[in-house]
């Protein structure tokens, strides 16, 4: 891809040697602007005004004079003001390196920005700053993101890639949701129409096509004419039956598939246990130096959102609750693993038809080795397995990670309908803002 004002790509990792300093990363990002500035100086010295004018136009289009101040502003806004410019990249955390890469790219201000999950590792204040910065960008922004609030605030169009086919939806994220909902309604109507046509043609072939001049008596004792007419009737019947059968063959050869059933979690306690029952209780729980829980009680129907920064112990807490609850708990971990050497169908505890009905997998993926699945596919398989169980409490660790936008929306609706206890740890702003229930906070491994 080419653009007159340059193309900048933000990968999910910073592709520079570990001994590169923070200043070195900044210099690498601004190399094009520095080169333009040097070329402008040479053109001015040789009094090549034509070249100087062209270079100046390109330099000002990228607001080159403000590049250094943009570096300072971006580092401050992204929480890196405390990091010394002489510090090597190897001394930074993964999140710090990701934020540094984003700050450098925004300071370089290329015409086209290609951003891969830019809100990863950002807190809400930094994400809000980034949204404002991208809305003010005078060029083109192409972003891969699962952050729904970010997309709603920044994107003017959504491109969905499914099975290698890209489809563009206008109107930003809200327009995308509306279009997907309308498409599902059309799909459901097409399926209903297909089924109705199959029933109509089947009935016609079995009954209506045979009701041609039946039971007519011979009126003039002309048996030869009567038999001749009867032959024409039977020929007409046979022709109509053949036409109906051919129509049925074509309908079955090109069926309209049934739309996937909405995701649904099964909670048993709401009807099997009295109101107010304690489902799980933790007392004086310690997990090395990663977690300390003096007391935590989860009642029937409770909904808990676990707050805390990266490394606060949220995943450890969910695992501790799972241990205490035993088989009554359904657990969706952040990192999903399956037994190697098994296919998708073999790793699913229910009937294959049930798996297909969820829409999480298609026929052609059922024989895939689980070891060859992408992160997103493994996540979908883990979700499908969770849907088959009946649990009193669901423990979900970053449940929206690696799922498509429409699947995330459907998952949230399924959680709204779940009647068991629910404990969720998530950085997803949309999920957190819609969450109804109690919030508990972990700080440095302590639930206090």
C-alpha positions as CSV (number, residue, x, y, z in Angstrom):
1,X,0.0,0.0,0.0
2,X,1.3,3.5,-0.9
3,X,0.3,7.0,0.1
4,X,1.9,10.3,-0.6
5,X,2.0,11.1,3.1
6,X,3.4,7.7,4.1
7,X,1.9,4.6,5.6
8,X,2.4,3.6,9.3
9,X,1.7,0.2,10.7
10,X,1.2,-0.6,14.3
11,X,1.9,-4.3,15.0
12,X,0.9,-6.0,18.2
13,X,4.6,-6.1,19.1
14,X,7.5,-3.6,18.7
15,X,9.8,-5.0,16.1
16,X,13.2,-3.5,17.3
17,X,16.2,-5.1,19.0
18,X,16.1,-5.2,22.8
19,X,19.1,-3.0,23.2
20,X,17.4,-0.2,21.3
21,X,16.7,2.7,23.6
22,X,13.4,4.6,24.0
23,X,15.0,7.5,22.1
24,X,16.2,5.1,19.5
25,X,12.6,3.9,18.9
26,X,11.4,7.5,18.7
27,X,14.2,8.3,16.2
28,X,13.3,5.3,14.1
29,X,9.7,6.3,14.0
30,X,10.6,9.9,12.9
31,X,13.2,8.8,10.4
32,X,11.1,9.8,7.4
33,X,10.3,13.2,8.8
34,X,14.0,13.8,9.7
35,X,15.0,12.8,6.1
36,X,12.4,15.2,4.7
37,X,13.9,18.0,6.9
38,X,17.4,17.3,5.7
39,X,16.3,17.2,2.1
40,X,14.6,20.6,2.6
41,X,17.8,22.0,4.1
42,X,19.9,20.8,1.1
43,X,17.3,22.2,-1.4
44,X,17.4,25.6,0.4
45,X,21.2,25.6,0.4
46,X,21.3,24.9,-3.4
47,X,18.4,27.3,-3.9
48,X,16.3,24.6,-5.7
49,X,13.0,26.3,-4.9
50,X,10.9,23.8,-6.9
51,X,12.2,20.9,-4.9
52,X,12.1,22.9,-1.7
53,X,8.4,23.7,-2.2
54,X,7.5,20.1,-2.9
55,X,9.4,18.9,0.2
56,X,7.9,21.6,2.4
57,X,4.4,20.7,1.3
58,X,5.0,17.1,2.2
59,X,6.6,18.1,5.5
60,X,3.8,20.4,6.5
61,X,1.1,17.9,5.5
62,X,2.5,15.7,8.2
63,X,2.9,18.7,10.6
64,X,6.6,17.9,10.8
65,X,7.4,21.0,12.9
66,X,5.4,19.6,15.8
67,X,6.8,16.1,15.7
68,X,8.9,16.4,18.8
69,X,6.0,17.9,20.8
70,X,3.7,15.1,19.6
71,X,6.2,12.6,21.0
72,X,6.1,14.2,24.4
73,X,2.3,14.5,24.3
74,X,1.8,10.9,23.2
75,X,4.2,9.5,25.8
76,X,2.4,11.5,28.5
77,X,-1.1,10.5,27.4
78,X,-0.2,6.9,27.1
79,X,1.3,6.7,30.6
80,X,5.0,6.6,29.6
81,X,6.1,10.0,30.8
82,X,8.1,8.4,33.6
83,X,10.2,6.2,31.2
84,X,13.6,7.7,30.6
85,X,14.7,8.1,26.9
86,X,17.9,6.2,27.5
87,X,16.1,3.1,28.8
88,X,16.5,0.0,26.7
89,X,13.4,-1.7,25.3
90,X,14.4,-5.0,27.0
91,X,13.8,-3.3,30.3
92,X,10.2,-2.4,29.4
93,X,7.2,-4.6,30.0
94,X,5.2,-5.9,27.1
95,X,2.5,-3.3,27.7
96,X,5.1,-0.5,27.9
97,X,6.6,-1.5,24.6
98,X,3.2,-1.7,22.9
99,X,2.3,1.8,24.2
100,X,5.7,3.1,23.1
101,X,5.1,1.8,19.6
102,X,1.8,3.5,19.4
103,X,3.2,6.8,20.7
104,X,6.0,6.7,18.1
105,X,3.6,6.0,15.2
106,X,1.2,8.8,16.2
107,X,4.1,11.2,16.5
108,X,5.3,10.3,13.0
109,X,1.8,11.2,11.7
110,X,1.8,9.3,8.4
111,X,-1.2,9.8,6.1
112,X,-2.4,6.2,6.5
113,X,-2.5,4.6,9.9
114,X,-2.8,0.8,10.1
115,X,-3.4,-0.2,13.7
116,X,-3.7,-3.7,15.0
117,X,-5.6,-3.8,18.4
118,X,-4.3,-0.3,19.4
119,X,-6.3,-0.2,22.7
120,X,-4.6,-3.3,24.1
121,X,-2.7,-2.3,27.3
122,X,-4.4,1.1,27.5
123,X,-6.4,2.3,30.5
124,X,-9.6,4.2,29.9
125,X,-8.0,7.6,30.0
126,X,-5.4,6.6,27.5
127,X,-8.0,5.0,25.3
128,X,-10.2,8.2,25.3
129,X,-7.1,10.2,24.4
130,X,-6.4,7.8,21.5
131,X,-10.0,8.1,20.3
132,X,-9.8,11.9,20.2
133,X,-6.4,11.7,18.4
134,X,-7.7,9.4,15.7
135,X,-10.9,11.4,15.1
136,X,-8.7,14.4,14.5
137,X,-6.3,12.6,12.1
138,X,-6.5,14.1,8.7
139,X,-5.7,11.0,6.8
140,X,-7.0,7.4,6.7
141,X,-7.2,5.1,9.7
142,X,-7.6,1.3,9.2
143,X,-7.9,-0.5,12.5
144,X,-8.4,-4.1,13.7
145,X,-10.1,-4.0,17.0
146,X,-12.5,-5.9,19.2
147,X,-13.1,-2.8,21.4
148,X,-16.8,-2.0,20.6
149,X,-16.9,1.4,22.3
150,X,-13.7,2.4,20.5
151,X,-15.2,1.3,17.2
152,X,-18.4,3.2,17.8
153,X,-16.4,6.4,18.6
154,X,-13.8,6.2,15.8
155,X,-15.0,4.1,12.9
156,X,-17.1,5.5,10.1
157,X,-17.4,2.1,8.4
158,X,-16.9,-1.6,9.5
159,X,-15.4,-4.2,7.2
160,X,-16.2,-7.7,8.4
161,X,-13.9,-10.5,7.1
162,X,-15.5,-14.0,7.3
163,X,-14.2,-17.1,5.4
164,X,-11.9,-14.9,3.4
165,X,-14.7,-12.6,2.2
166,X,-14.7,-8.9,3.2
167,X,-18.0,-7.1,3.5
168,X,-18.3,-3.4,4.2
169,X,-21.0,-1.9,6.5
170,X,-21.5,1.8,6.6
171,X,-22.6,3.8,9.7
172,X,-19.9,2.7,12.1
173,X,-20.3,0.0,14.7
174,X,-24.0,0.9,15.4
175,X,-24.7,0.7,11.7
176,X,-22.9,-2.7,11.5
177,X,-25.1,-4.1,14.3
178,X,-28.3,-2.9,12.7
179,X,-27.2,-4.4,9.3
180,X,-26.3,-7.7,10.9
181,X,-29.6,-7.9,12.7
182,X,-31.5,-7.1,9.5
183,X,-29.5,-9.8,7.6
184,X,-30.4,-12.4,10.3
185,X,-34.1,-11.5,9.9
186,X,-33.8,-12.0,6.1
187,X,-32.0,-15.3,6.7
188,X,-34.8,-16.5,9.1
189,X,-37.5,-15.4,6.6
190,X,-35.7,-17.1,3.7
191,X,-35.5,-20.3,5.7
192,X,-39.2,-20.1,6.6
193,X,-40.0,-19.5,3.0
194,X,-37.9,-22.5,1.9
195,X,-39.6,-24.8,4.4
196,X,-43.0,-23.6,3.4
197,X,-42.2,-24.3,-0.3
198,X,-40.9,-27.8,0.5
199,X,-44.2,-28.6,2.3
200,X,-46.3,-27.1,-0.5
201,X,-44.6,-29.0,-3.2
202,X,-44.5,-32.3,-1.2
203,X,-48.2,-32.0,-0.6
204,X,-48.8,-31.2,-4.3
205,X,-46.9,-34.2,-5.4
206,X,-48.7,-36.5,-3.0
207,X,-52.3,-35.3,-3.4
208,X,-53.1,-32.3,-5.7
209,X,-51.4,-33.6,-8.8
210,X,-53.5,-36.8,-8.6
211,X,-56.8,-34.9,-8.5
212,X,-57.2,-34.6,-12.3
213,X,-60.6,-35.7,-13.7
214,X,-61.0,-38.4,-11.1
215,X,-64.2,-40.4,-10.7
216,X,-65.8,-39.2,-14.0
217,X,-68.4,-41.7,-15.3
218,X,-68.7,-42.9,-18.9
219,X,-71.7,-41.1,-20.4
220,X,-72.1,-42.4,-24.0
221,X,-71.0,-46.0,-23.7
222,X,-68.0,-45.1,-25.9
223,X,-65.4,-47.2,-24.1
224,X,-62.6,-46.5,-26.6
225,X,-63.0,-42.7,-26.2
226,X,-63.3,-43.1,-22.4
227,X,-60.1,-45.1,-22.2
228,X,-58.3,-42.7,-24.5
229,X,-59.3,-39.7,-22.3
230,X,-58.3,-41.7,-19.2
231,X,-54.9,-42.2,-20.7
232,X,-54.5,-38.5,-21.3
233,X,-55.5,-37.9,-17.7
234,X,-53.0,-40.4,-16.3
235,X,-50.3,-38.9,-18.5
236,X,-51.1,-35.4,-17.2
237,X,-51.0,-36.8,-13.6
238,X,-47.6,-38.4,-14.2
239,X,-46.2,-35.2,-15.8
240,X,-47.4,-33.1,-12.8
241,X,-45.9,-35.5,-10.4
242,X,-42.6,-35.6,-12.2
243,X,-42.5,-31.8,-12.2
244,X,-43.2,-31.6,-8.5
245,X,-40.6,-34.2,-7.8
246,X,-38.0,-32.3,-9.8
247,X,-38.9,-29.1,-8.0
248,X,-38.4,-31.0,-4.7
249,X,-35.1,-32.3,-5.9
250,X,-33.9,-28.8,-6.7
251,X,-35.1,-27.4,-3.3
252,X,-33.2,-30.1,-1.4
253,X,-30.2,-29.7,-3.6
254,X,-30.0,-26.0,-2.7
255,X,-31.4,-25.7,0.8
256,X,-31.5,-22.6,2.9
257,X,-29.8,-23.5,6.2
258,X,-31.4,-22.9,9.5
259,X,-30.1,-19.8,11.2
260,X,-28.0,-20.7,14.3
261,X,-29.9,-20.9,17.6
262,X,-29.1,-18.0,20.0
263,X,-26.5,-18.9,22.6
264,X,-28.0,-20.0,25.9
265,X,-26.4,-21.0,29.2
266,X,-28.2,-23.4,31.5
267,X,-28.5,-22.5,35.1
268,X,-30.2,-25.1,37.3
269,X,-30.2,-23.6,40.8
270,X,-33.0,-21.1,40.2
271,X,-35.6,-23.9,40.2
272,X,-33.7,-26.5,42.3
273,X,-32.5,-24.3,45.2
274,X,-34.2,-21.9,47.7
275,X,-33.6,-18.2,47.3
276,X,-30.6,-16.9,49.2
277,X,-28.6,-20.1,49.2
278,X,-24.8,-19.7,49.3
279,X,-23.3,-21.3,46.2
280,X,-19.6,-20.7,47.0
281,X,-17.8,-19.4,50.0
282,X,-14.1,-18.6,50.4
283,X,-12.5,-17.9,53.8
284,X,-8.9,-17.0,54.6
285,X,-7.7,-18.2,51.1
286,X,-4.1,-17.6,50.1
287,X,-2.4,-18.6,46.9
288,X,1.3,-18.0,47.4
289,X,1.9,-14.3,47.1
290,X,-0.6,-13.8,44.3
291,X,-3.9,-13.9,46.1
292,X,-5.3,-13.2,49.6
293,X,-9.1,-13.5,50.2
294,X,-10.2,-13.0,53.8
295,X,-13.8,-13.7,52.9
296,X,-16.0,-14.0,49.8
297,X,-19.5,-15.3,49.6
298,X,-21.3,-15.9,46.3
299,X,-25.1,-16.4,46.7
300,X,-27.6,-17.9,44.3
301,X,-28.2,-15.5,41.5
302,X,-25.3,-13.1,42.4
303,X,-23.6,-11.3,39.6
304,X,-20.0,-10.1,40.4
305,X,-17.6,-8.1,38.2
306,X,-14.0,-8.4,39.3
307,X,-12.1,-5.2,39.1
308,X,-8.3,-4.8,39.1
309,X,-5.3,-3.9,36.9
310,X,-3.1,-6.4,35.0
311,X,-1.4,-8.7,37.5
312,X,-3.9,-7.9,40.3
313,X,-4.9,-11.6,40.7
314,X,-8.2,-11.7,38.9
315,X,-7.5,-15.0,37.1
316,X,-6.1,-16.5,40.3
317,X,-9.3,-15.6,42.1
318,X,-11.5,-17.2,39.5
319,X,-9.5,-20.4,39.7
320,X,-9.8,-20.4,43.5
321,X,-13.6,-20.1,43.2
322,X,-13.6,-22.9,40.7
323,X,-11.7,-25.1,43.1
324,X,-14.1,-24.3,45.9
325,X,-17.2,-24.9,43.8
326,X,-16.1,-28.1,42.1
327,X,-18.4,-29.5,39.4
328,X,-21.1,-26.9,40.1
329,X,-18.9,-24.3,38.4
330,X,-18.5,-23.7,34.7
331,X,-15.2,-22.0,33.9
332,X,-13.9,-20.2,30.8
333,X,-10.2,-19.5,31.1
334,X,-8.2,-16.9,29.2
335,X,-5.8,-19.5,27.8
336,X,-7.7,-22.4,26.4
337,X,-6.1,-25.8,25.9
338,X,-7.6,-29.1,24.6
339,X,-6.2,-32.6,24.5
340,X,-3.9,-33.0,21.5
341,X,-4.6,-35.4,18.7
342,X,-8.4,-34.9,18.8
343,X,-10.7,-33.2,16.4
344,X,-13.2,-30.5,17.1
345,X,-16.1,-33.0,17.0
346,X,-14.2,-35.4,19.4
347,X,-13.5,-32.6,21.8
348,X,-17.1,-31.6,22.0
349,X,-19.1,-33.5,24.7
350,X,-22.5,-33.1,23.0
351,X,-24.1,-34.1,19.7
352,X,-22.5,-32.7,16.6
353,X,-25.9,-31.3,15.5
354,X,-26.0,-29.3,18.8
355,X,-22.6,-27.8,18.0
356,X,-23.6,-26.9,14.5
357,X,-26.8,-25.3,15.8
358,X,-24.9,-22.8,17.8
359,X,-23.3,-21.4,14.7
360,X,-19.8,-21.5,16.4
361,X,-18.5,-24.0,13.9
362,X,-19.4,-25.3,10.4
363,X,-19.3,-28.8,9.0
364,X,-16.0,-28.3,7.3
365,X,-14.3,-27.5,10.6
366,X,-15.5,-30.5,12.6
367,X,-12.6,-32.8,11.5
368,X,-9.9,-30.2,12.2
369,X,-7.3,-31.1,14.8
370,X,-7.7,-28.9,17.8
371,X,-3.9,-28.3,17.7
372,X,-4.3,-26.5,14.4
373,X,-7.1,-24.2,15.5
374,X,-6.5,-20.5,15.8
375,X,-6.8,-18.7,19.2
376,X,-10.3,-17.6,18.3
377,X,-11.4,-21.0,17.2
378,X,-10.2,-22.6,20.4
379,X,-12.1,-19.9,22.3
380,X,-15.2,-20.7,20.4
381,X,-14.8,-24.4,21.1
382,X,-14.4,-23.7,24.8
383,X,-17.5,-21.6,24.8
384,X,-19.4,-24.4,23.0
385,X,-18.3,-26.9,25.6
386,X,-19.4,-24.6,28.4
387,X,-22.9,-24.3,26.8
388,X,-23.5,-28.0,27.2
389,X,-23.2,-28.0,31.0
390,X,-25.6,-27.1,33.7
391,X,-23.9,-25.0,36.3
392,X,-24.9,-23.1,39.5
393,X,-22.1,-20.6,38.9
394,X,-20.3,-19.4,35.7
395,X,-16.7,-18.1,36.0
396,X,-15.7,-16.1,32.9
397,X,-12.1,-14.8,32.5
398,X,-12.1,-12.1,29.8
399,X,-15.0,-13.8,28.0
400,X,-15.0,-11.5,25.0
401,X,-11.4,-12.0,24.0
402,X,-10.8,-13.3,20.5
403,X,-14.5,-13.4,19.6
404,X,-16.1,-11.7,16.7
405,X,-18.1,-8.6,17.3
406,X,-21.5,-10.1,16.6
407,X,-20.7,-13.2,18.7
408,X,-19.7,-10.9,21.7
409,X,-23.1,-9.2,21.5
410,X,-24.9,-12.6,21.4
411,X,-22.8,-13.8,24.3
412,X,-23.8,-10.8,26.4
413,X,-27.5,-11.5,25.7
414,X,-27.0,-15.1,26.8
415,X,-25.4,-13.9,30.0
416,X,-28.4,-11.6,30.6
417,X,-30.7,-14.7,30.4
418,X,-28.5,-16.9,32.7
419,X,-30.2,-17.5,36.0
420,X,-27.2,-18.9,37.9
421,X,-24.5,-17.0,39.8
422,X,-22.0,-15.2,37.5
423,X,-18.5,-14.0,38.2
424,X,-16.7,-12.1,35.4
425,X,-13.3,-10.6,35.0
426,X,-13.1,-8.3,32.0
427,X,-11.4,-5.2,30.6
428,X,-14.1,-4.9,27.9
429,X,-15.5,-1.4,28.4
430,X,-18.8,-2.2,26.7
431,X,-19.3,-5.3,28.8
432,X,-18.4,-3.5,32.0
433,X,-20.7,-0.6,31.4
434,X,-23.6,-2.9,30.7
435,X,-22.9,-5.2,33.6
436,X,-25.6,-5.2,36.3
437,X,-24.5,-6.5,39.7
438,X,-21.9,-6.2,42.4
439,X,-18.3,-5.1,41.8
440,X,-15.4,-6.4,43.8
441,X,-11.8,-5.0,43.6
442,X,-8.5,-6.8,43.7
443,X,-5.4,-4.8,44.5
444,X,-2.0,-6.5,44.5
445,X,-3.6,-9.8,45.0
446,X,-5.7,-8.8,48.0
447,X,-9.5,-8.8,48.0
448,X,-10.0,-6.2,50.8
